[in-house]
Amino acid sequence: MINLTNSLQILTLFVMSTVLMVIWSLPSAADLQATNSRVSELELRQTNSLVYLEGRHNSLEAKVIDLSNSTGRRLDRLEARTKQK
């Protein structure tokens, strides 16, 4: 028959086992450092990618504006020619 002393011993054993499992499941300092290093590497790659894409966007935007201006000038010349005829 289980009495109060046995119940407390079983409960203590269960609590200690749970605490040990939690402690063993925590990441080590090396694991945390490796994770932090990987996150830093990914952040750097993302930043470099964004900088590259921003440069490409600005370059393409300048080309589009230049082509738009060129097309506008051509249309103006064509309109001027048609008015002369």
N, CA, C and O atoms as CSV, one atom per row, in Angstrom:
chain,resi,resn,atom,element,x,y,z
A,1,MET,N,N,0.837,-1.176,0.000
A,1,MET,CA,C,0.000,0.000,0.000
A,1,MET,C,C,0.891,1.251,0.000
A,1,MET,O,O,1.912,1.315,0.685
A,2,ILE,N,N,0.472,2.221,-0.778
A,2,ILE,CA,C,1.248,3.454,-0.891
A,2,ILE,C,C,0.824,4.385,0.235
A,2,ILE,O,O,-0.351,4.723,0.375
A,3,ASN,N,N,1.793,4.786,1.025
A,3,ASN,CA,C,1.488,5.747,2.080
A,3,ASN,C,C,2.058,7.108,1.702
A,3,ASN,O,O,2.578,7.288,0.601
A,4,LEU,N,N,1.956,8.060,2.618
A,4,LEU,CA,C,2.371,9.431,2.326
A,4,LEU,C,C,3.867,9.533,2.039
A,4,LEU,O,O,4.267,10.290,1.154
A,5,THR,N,N,4.691,8.800,2.756
A,5,THR,CA,C,6.135,8.835,2.548
A,5,THR,C,C,6.490,8.314,1.166
A,5,THR,O,O,7.291,8.919,0.453
A,6,ASN,N,N,5.893,7.194,0.792
A,6,ASN,CA,C,6.143,6.648,-0.552
A,6,ASN,C,C,5.655,7.603,-1.636
A,6,ASN,O,O,6.312,7.755,-2.666
A,7,SER,N,N,4.526,8.238,-1.417
A,7,SER,CA,C,3.996,9.201,-2.388
A,7,SER,C,C,4.943,10.380,-2.555
A,7,SER,O,O,5.188,10.828,-3.675
A,8,LEU,N,N,5.472,10.879,-1.457
A,8,LEU,CA,C,6.419,11.996,-1.540
A,8,LEU,C,C,7.704,11.583,-2.241
A,8,LEU,O,O,8.271,12.359,-3.011
A,9,GLN,N,N,8.164,10.373,-1.979
A,9,GLN,CA,C,9.373,9.890,-2.650
A,9,GLN,C,C,9.133,9.752,-4.153
A,9,GLN,O,O,9.992,10.116,-4.955
A,10,ILE,N,N,7.985,9.235,-4.529
A,10,ILE,CA,C,7.649,9.093,-5.956
A,10,ILE,C,C,7.531,10.471,-6.603
A,10,ILE,O,O,8.042,10.683,-7.703
A,11,LEU,N,N,6.874,11.390,-5.942
A,11,LEU,CA,C,6.725,12.748,-6.464
A,11,LEU,C,C,8.087,13.427,-6.593
A,11,LEU,O,O,8.359,14.079,-7.600
A,12,THR,N,N,8.943,13.280,-5.581
A,12,THR,CA,C,10.284,13.863,-5.628
A,12,THR,C,C,11.084,13.274,-6.781
A,12,THR,O,O,11.770,14.005,-7.496
A,13,LEU,N,N,11.005,11.984,-6.966
A,13,LEU,CA,C,11.699,11.325,-8.067
A,13,LEU,C,C,11.202,11.837,-9.418
A,13,LEU,O,O,11.999,12.085,-10.322
A,14,PHE,N,N,9.900,11.993,-9.553
A,14,PHE,CA,C,9.316,12.497,-10.792
A,14,PHE,C,C,9.782,13.929,-11.058
A,14,PHE,O,O,10.167,14.252,-12.181
A,15,VAL,N,N,9.751,14.790,-10.039
A,15,VAL,CA,C,10.161,16.189,-10.205
A,15,VAL,C,C,11.641,16.271,-10.560
A,15,VAL,O,O,12.019,17.035,-11.448
A,16,MET,N,N,12.470,15.508,-9.891
A,16,MET,CA,C,13.904,15.529,-10.190
A,16,MET,C,C,14.177,15.027,-11.603
A,16,MET,O,O,15.034,15.571,-12.298
A,17,SER,N,N,13.466,14.007,-12.028
A,17,SER,CA,C,13.631,13.486,-13.392
A,17,SER,C,C,13.229,14.539,-14.422
A,17,SER,O,O,13.903,14.720,-15.435
A,18,THR,N,N,12.139,15.219,-14.154
A,18,THR,CA,C,11.677,16.266,-15.070
A,18,THR,C,C,12.689,17.409,-15.145
A,18,THR,O,O,12.988,17.906,-16.231
A,19,VAL,N,N,13.212,17.824,-13.995
A,19,VAL,CA,C,14.207,18.901,-13.972
A,19,VAL,C,C,15.463,18.484,-14.738
A,19,VAL,O,O,16.010,19.283,-15.498
A,20,LEU,N,N,15.919,17.264,-14.552
A,20,LEU,CA,C,17.098,16.798,-15.288
A,20,LEU,C,C,16.847,16.758,-16.791
A,20,LEU,O,O,17.722,17.116,-17.578
A,21,MET,N,N,15.662,16.325,-17.188
A,21,MET,CA,C,15.341,16.291,-18.619
A,21,MET,C,C,15.341,17.700,-19.200
A,21,MET,O,O,15.822,17.916,-20.312
A,22,VAL,N,N,14.807,18.650,-18.455
A,22,VAL,CA,C,14.787,20.039,-18.930
A,22,VAL,C,C,16.209,20.584,-19.034
A,22,VAL,O,O,16.554,21.237,-20.019
A,23,ILE,N,N,17.022,20.321,-18.033
A,23,ILE,CA,C,18.416,20.808,-18.055
A,23,ILE,C,C,19.179,20.196,-19.219
A,23,ILE,O,O,19.923,20.900,-19.903
A,24,TRP,N,N,19.011,18.903,-19.459
A,24,TRP,CA,C,19.719,18.251,-20.562
A,24,TRP,C,C,19.244,18.735,-21.923
A,24,TRP,O,O,19.998,18.687,-22.895
A,25,SER,N,N,18.003,19.200,-22.003
A,25,SER,CA,C,17.479,19.638,-23.297
A,25,SER,C,C,17.880,21.076,-23.638
A,25,SER,O,O,17.713,21.513,-24.777
A,26,LEU,N,N,18.411,21.812,-22.650
A,26,LEU,CA,C,18.846,23.192,-22.932
A,26,LEU,C,C,20.074,23.177,-23.836
A,26,LEU,O,O,20.943,22.316,-23.700
A,27,PRO,N,N,20.140,24.140,-24.764
A,27,PRO,CA,C,21.312,24.180,-25.651
A,27,PRO,C,C,22.565,24.604,-24.891
A,27,PRO,O,O,22.508,25.366,-23.926
A,28,SER,N,N,23.668,24.098,-25.347
A,28,SER,CA,C,24.938,24.455,-24.710
A,28,SER,C,C,25.397,25.822,-25.214
A,28,SER,O,O,24.831,26.371,-26.159
A,29,ALA,N,N,26.420,26.354,-24.575
A,29,ALA,CA,C,26.971,27.645,-24.991
A,29,ALA,C,C,27.504,27.568,-26.420
A,29,ALA,O,O,27.377,28.523,-27.187
A,30,ALA,N,N,28.098,26.433,-26.774
A,30,ALA,CA,C,28.618,26.257,-28.137
A,30,ALA,C,C,27.473,26.255,-29.151
A,30,ALA,O,O,27.586,26.834,-30.231
A,31,ASP,N,N,26.363,25.593,-28.786
A,31,ASP,CA,C,25.202,25.579,-29.680
A,31,ASP,C,C,24.648,26.989,-29.876
A,31,ASP,O,O,24.305,27.385,-30.990
A,32,LEU,N,N,24.568,27.735,-28.784
A,32,LEU,CA,C,24.064,29.108,-28.882
A,32,LEU,C,C,24.995,29.975,-29.711
A,32,LEU,O,O,24.529,30.805,-30.492
A,33,GLN,N,N,26.291,29.801,-29.559
A,33,GLN,CA,C,27.267,30.578,-30.330
A,33,GLN,C,C,27.163,30.234,-31.814
A,33,GLN,O,O,27.216,31.118,-32.669
A,34,ALA,N,N,27.016,28.946,-32.113
A,34,ALA,CA,C,26.892,28.523,-33.511
A,34,ALA,C,C,25.608,29.084,-34.127
A,34,ALA,O,O,25.609,29.533,-35.273
A,35,THR,N,N,24.538,29.056,-33.375
A,35,THR,CA,C,23.275,29.604,-33.871
A,35,THR,C,C,23.393,31.104,-34.091
A,35,THR,O,O,22.923,31.625,-35.103
A,36,ASN,N,N,24.015,31.797,-33.152
A,36,ASN,CA,C,24.203,33.239,-33.278
A,36,ASN,C,C,25.070,33.574,-34.486
A,36,ASN,O,O,24.798,34.538,-35.202
A,37,SER,N,N,26.101,32.790,-34.709
A,37,SER,CA,C,26.978,32.997,-35.863
A,37,SER,C,C,26.209,32.796,-37.166
A,37,SER,O,O,26.365,33.565,-38.114
A,38,ARG,N,N,25.383,31.760,-37.202
A,38,ARG,CA,C,24.587,31.472,-38.416
A,38,ARG,C,C,23.578,32.587,-38.686
A,38,ARG,O,O,23.382,32.990,-39.832
A,39,VAL,N,N,22.943,33.080,-37.627
A,39,VAL,CA,C,21.992,34.174,-37.788
A,39,VAL,C,C,22.704,35.423,-38.306
A,39,VAL,O,O,22.184,36.113,-39.183
A,40,SER,N,N,23.872,35.712,-37.778
A,40,SER,CA,C,24.642,36.872,-38.243
A,40,SER,C,C,25.019,36.722,-39.718
A,40,SER,O,O,24.948,37.680,-40.487
A,41,GLU,N,N,25.419,35.516,-40.100
A,41,GLU,CA,C,25.764,35.261,-41.501
A,41,GLU,C,C,24.555,35.460,-42.406
A,41,GLU,O,O,24.671,36.064,-43.472
A,42,LEU,N,N,23.404,34.960,-41.991
A,42,LEU,CA,C,22.188,35.119,-42.796
A,42,LEU,C,C,21.764,36.584,-42.883
A,42,LEU,O,O,21.310,37.038,-43.934
A,43,GLU,N,N,21.910,37.323,-41.783
A,43,GLU,CA,C,21.580,38.746,-41.813
A,43,GLU,C,C,22.491,39.489,-42.780
A,43,GLU,O,O,22.030,40.353,-43.525
A,44,LEU,N,N,23.777,39.161,-42.775
A,44,LEU,CA,C,24.725,39.808,-43.680
A,44,LEU,C,C,24.396,39.494,-45.133
A,44,LEU,O,O,24.419,40.383,-45.984
A,45,ARG,N,N,24.090,38.233,-45.419
A,45,ARG,CA,C,23.730,37.858,-46.788
A,45,ARG,C,C,22.461,38.578,-47.234
A,45,ARG,O,O,22.368,39.024,-48.378
A,46,GLN,N,N,21.478,38.692,-46.327
A,46,GLN,CA,C,20.234,39.376,-46.667
A,46,GLN,C,C,20.494,40.850,-46.932
A,46,GLN,O,O,19.937,41.420,-47.871
A,47,THR,N,N,21.337,41.472,-46.113
A,47,THR,CA,C,21.670,42.886,-46.305
A,47,THR,C,C,22.380,43.084,-47.640
A,47,THR,O,O,22.059,44.014,-48.380
A,48,ASN,N,N,23.341,42.220,-47.951
A,48,ASN,CA,C,24.056,42.329,-49.231
A,48,ASN,C,C,23.099,42.160,-50.399
A,48,ASN,O,O,23.201,42.867,-51.401
A,49,SER,N,N,22.181,41.232,-50.269
A,49,SER,CA,C,21.199,41.008,-51.334
A,49,SER,C,C,20.315,42.238,-51.521
A,49,SER,O,O,20.035,42.643,-52.649
A,50,LEU,N,N,19.882,42.824,-50.419
A,50,LEU,CA,C,19.037,44.020,-50.517
A,50,LEU,C,C,19.789,45.189,-51.134
A,50,LEU,O,O,19.223,45.941,-51.928
A,51,VAL,N,N,21.049,45.348,-50.780
A,51,VAL,CA,C,21.860,46.434,-51.354
A,51,VAL,C,C,22.007,46.223,-52.858
A,51,VAL,O,O,21.872,47.168,-53.635
A,52,TYR,N,N,22.286,44.978,-53.272
A,52,TYR,CA,C,22.426,44.675,-54.696
A,52,TYR,C,C,21.114,44.960,-55.435
A,52,TYR,O,O,21.109,45.586,-56.494
A,53,LEU,N,N,20.005,44.490,-54.860
A,53,LEU,CA,C,18.714,44.687,-55.523
A,53,LEU,C,C,18.336,46.162,-55.588
A,53,LEU,O,O,17.731,46.603,-56.565
A,54,GLU,N,N,18.682,46.916,-54.570
A,54,GLU,CA,C,18.403,48.349,-54.605
A,54,GLU,C,C,19.211,49.027,-55.710
A,54,GLU,O,O,18.702,49.906,-56.406
A,55,GLY,N,N,20.469,48.619,-55.869
A,55,GLY,CA,C,21.298,49.163,-56.948
A,55,GLY,C,C,20.741,48.816,-58.317
A,55,GLY,O,O,20.698,49.659,-59.213
A,56,ARG,N,N,20.311,47.554,-58.474
A,56,ARG,CA,C,19.713,47.144,-59.755
A,56,ARG,C,C,18.433,47.932,-60.035
A,56,ARG,O,O,18.192,48.366,-61.161
A,57,HIS,N,N,17.622,48.107,-59.000
A,57,HIS,CA,C,16.378,48.856,-59.163
A,57,HIS,C,C,16.657,50.291,-59.598
A,57,HIS,O,O,16.014,50.803,-60.514
A,58,ASN,N,N,17.606,50.930,-58.948
A,58,ASN,CA,C,17.942,52.315,-59.297
A,58,ASN,C,C,18.478,52.408,-60.718
A,58,ASN,O,O,18.157,53.348,-61.445
A,59,SER,N,N,19.296,51.435,-61.117
A,59,SER,CA,C,19.843,51.429,-62.468
A,59,SER,C,C,18.733,51.265,-63.506
A,59,SER,O,O,18.688,51.980,-64.507
A,60,LEU,N,N,17.841,50.308,-63.246
A,60,LEU,CA,C,16.741,50.089,-64.188
A,60,LEU,C,C,15.787,51.279,-64.232
A,60,LEU,O,O,15.267,51.629,-65.291
A,61,GLU,N,N,15.566,51.893,-63.084
A,61,GLU,CA,C,14.699,53.064,-63.054
A,61,GLU,C,C,15.302,54.198,-63.882
A,61,GLU,O,O,14.583,54.887,-64.605
A,62,ALA,N,N,16.615,54.394,-63.780
A,62,ALA,CA,C,17.281,55.441,-64.569
A,62,ALA,C,C,17.165,55.136,-66.063
A,62,ALA,O,O,16.952,56.042,-66.869
A,63,LYS,N,N,17.305,53.856,-66.432
A,63,LYS,CA,C,17.170,53.491,-67.846
A,63,LYS,C,C,15.762,53.743,-68.352
A,63,LYS,O,O,15.577,54.242,-69.461
A,64,VAL,N,N,14.767,53.398,-67.541
A,64,VAL,CA,C,13.371,53.608,-67.948
A,64,VAL,C,C,13.083,55.093,-68.118
A,64,VAL,O,O,12.429,55.494,-69.081
A,65,ILE,N,N,13.566,55.907,-67.192
A,65,ILE,CA,C,13.350,57.351,-67.296
A,65,ILE,C,C,14.036,57.903,-68.537
A,65,ILE,O,O,13.475,58.739,-69.246
A,66,ASP,N,N,15.258,57.430,-68.798
A,66,ASP,CA,C,15.984,57.883,-69.991
A,66,ASP,C,C,15.236,57.483,-71.270
A,66,ASP,O,O,15.090,58.290,-72.188
A,67,LEU,N,N,14.770,56.242,-71.322
A,67,LEU,CA,C,14.021,55.793,-72.509
A,67,LEU,C,C,12.702,56.547,-72.652
A,67,LEU,O,O,12.275,56.847,-73.766
A,68,SER,N,N,12.071,56.847,-71.548
A,68,SER,CA,C,10.817,57.601,-71.594
A,68,SER,C,C,11.056,59.010,-72.134
A,68,SER,O,O,10.293,59.514,-72.957
A,69,ASN,N,N,12.128,59.632,-71.654
A,69,ASN,CA,C,12.460,60.974,-72.156
A,69,ASN,C,C,12.806,60.934,-73.634
A,69,ASN,O,O,12.395,61.805,-74.400
A,70,SER,N,N,13.561,59.923,-74.029
A,70,SER,CA,C,13.941,59.780,-75.439
A,70,SER,C,C,12.703,59.580,-76.306
A,70,SER,O,O,12.580,60.178,-77.375
A,71,THR,N,N,11.797,58.742,-75.841
A,71,THR,CA,C,10.563,58.499,-76.593
A,71,THR,C,C,9.736,59.776,-76.677
A,71,THR,O,O,9.155,60.076,-77.720
A,72,GLY,N,N,9.684,60.520,-75.591
A,72,GLY,CA,C,8.946,61.787,-75.603
A,72,GLY,C,C,9.524,62.764,-76.607
A,72,GLY,O,O,8.780,63.439,-77.318
A,73,ARG,N,N,10.860,62.845,-76.672
A,73,ARG,CA,C,11.498,63.743,-77.649
A,73,ARG,C,C,11.200,63.293,-79.079
A,73,ARG,O,O,10.954,64.126,-79.951
A,74,ARG,N,N,11.221,61.990,-79.322
A,74,ARG,CA,C,10.921,61.484,-80.670
A,74,ARG,C,C,9.484,61.811,-81.063
A,74,ARG,O,O,9.209,62.209,-82.195
A,75,LEU,N,N,8.574,61.634,-80.105
A,75,LEU,CA,C,7.181,61.966,-80.408
A,75,LEU,C,C,7.014,63.447,-80.704
A,75,LEU,O,O,6.255,63.826,-81.596
A,76,ASP,N,N,7.717,64.275,-79.964
A,76,ASP,CA,C,7.648,65.722,-80.220
A,76,ASP,C,C,8.151,66.053,-81.622
A,76,ASP,O,O,7.554,66.877,-82.313
A,77,ARG,N,N,9.250,65.414,-82.050
A,77,ARG,CA,C,9.778,65.654,-83.400
A,77,ARG,C,C,8.806,65.168,-84.473
A,77,ARG,O,O,8.612,65.825,-85.496
A,78,LEU,N,N,8.192,63.996,-84.222
A,78,LEU,CA,C,7.224,63.495,-85.193
A,78,LEU,C,C,6.004,64.411,-85.296
A,78,LEU,O,O,5.488,64.648,-86.389
A,79,GLU,N,N,5.550,64.920,-84.159
A,79,GLU,CA,C,4.420,65.855,-84.187
A,79,GLU,C,C,4.786,67.135,-84.925
A,79,GLU,O,O,3.980,67.692,-85.669
A,80,ALA,N,N,6.022,67.592,-84.704
A,80,ALA,CA,C,6.476,68.808,-85.400
A,80,ALA,C,C,6.536,68.564,-86.904
A,80,ALA,O,O,6.167,69.447,-87.678
A,81,ARG,N,N,6.985,67.406,-87.330
A,81,ARG,CA,C,7.054,67.084,-88.770
A,81,ARG,C,C,5.670,67.016,-89.380
A,81,ARG,O,O,5.436,67.506,-90.485
A,82,THR,N,N,4.739,66.390,-88.633
A,82,THR,CA,C,3.401,66.261,-89.186
A,82,THR,C,C,2.712,67.625,-89.301
A,82,THR,O,O,1.876,67.826,-90.183
A,83,LYS,N,N,3.054,68.545,-88.428
A,83,LYS,CA,C,2.470,69.894,-88.502
A,83,LYS,C,C,3.055,70.663,-89.655
A,83,LYS,O,O,2.382,71.529,-90.214
A,84,GLN,N,N,4.307,70.375,-90.039
A,84,GLN,CA,C,4.950,71.072,-91.142
A,84,GLN,C,C,4.375,70.621,-92.468
A,84,GLN,O,O,4.377,71.394,-93.426
A,85,LYS,N,N,3.891,69.417,-92.555
A,85,LYS,CA,C,3.386,68.910,-93.854
A,85,LYS,C,C,2.013,69.320,-94.134
A,85,LYS,O,O,1.465,68.970,-95.180
